[in-house]
Amino acid sequence: MDDLNVKVRVIESLRSGIPPKQGVTLYSVGHEKLIEGIKRFHLKGLGDQGIIRFISGSWGAGKTHVFCLLREAAFDDNCLVSNVELSANDTTLNKFERVFYAIIRNVSTPSASAYGDAMPFGQVLREALTFLSERSRSVNMEVSHEVFTKASETLMSDPRIDIDFKKAIRKYWETFLAEAGEPIIQQQIRGELLQWFSGEGTIGTFRKRFGINKLINKENAKLMLQSLSAFVRLCGYQGLLILFDEAESSYSVLKKSQLKDAHNNLLHLINTIESIPGLFLLYATTPDFYTDPKHGIITYGALSSRIGKPEDCPPRALDVVWNLDAIPVGLEVYQLVAQKILKIYKDAYPQYINNLPTETKVEEFVDQLFRNHPSLSPVRFWRVLTKALIAHFDDHLEGDIRPAEKLYDDIMDKLREE
């Protein structure tokens, strides 16, 4: 996707109040040192060992924004990325098999990141097939028997990957052979095999149709994660970045036994991560994860001692816990972000540059917004700022410019409804 299209998509996302999947670095301010440290100390050496880090941040502190920055950095370093929301209702760490299913469902490749894919892990498997046959990482829907055989031999000879994991991939690749049969039937088979990775279907069906002898379950899910990491590196990627986003207060609804299982699983990940090269786990939570006397990790001494707690200082890449609440943010930062968004808007719509406000006027507008926003408001100013800026620029294009105070009230009304 070209640079202009990226900028248009950024504007459209910000107009909708949704963080864009691409182009976040174009307007990001304040995270440069952290991201550069992550690139230098973690992503560059990801092939040698596994890494786990934690993010602490209050609601609205910018965890999603940092995730987007890391996503772009990981893609630049030829990594796959999977963004998983951990919630009490579905994907909780006490049921690690569900976490694995979510990792598979949400994995994305650098080439597919901008467009999305109805079956994202299928994109990974297609790209892997051509890469392992020593061809360019294309996604042609048909391959020769020679290509299939070469890729299969490389896959099946890798001792780090579970045998049924390999069988499922090999069967998936078979559907791209020229002699495989009707395309619609092969597409159906691909969907069935992807269900195995996502924990769907019955063992009887998979055994009979594909020679697969087990399902991914509670007992083997952690080992399957190791297989996934090994497969990712086998296919020429630097590694896999998994972004775990812990929903606010999700631990508080878990029963005592469930909470213990979740903490045990997290401790197991911490203890084994270094032995899984190519795996980078980032776990984002709110501060109560560390301090809650009933549900926080302080109830589990071994886990608490391994993780520690957020320090009251700006985050550094080598820290175990990155405290986003300790990043200083003031009017100057907001104004700098506004100037960057103004530039993106101008680049996205160059024919309307003369209609847009000057940089000085934009600074004055941000100052007025900032003065109107109560310091104790439950709505973070970042959300107000981005939506208000795009609306302000849109007003200039339409020729009907609302005063900052009126626009602020309109934006706040919309945000309260969300």
Helices and strands as residue ranges (DSSP letters): H 3-16, G 24-26, H 32-38, I 39-43, E 51-56, H 63-76, E 79-86, H 96-106, E 107-108, H 120-132, H 145-156, H 163-174, H 183-197, H 203-210, H 221-234, E 239-246, G 250-253, H 256-272, G 273-275, E 279-285, H 288-291, G 297-299, H 301-307, E 321-323, G 324-326, H 331-348, G 350-355, H 359-372, H 381-398, H 404-417
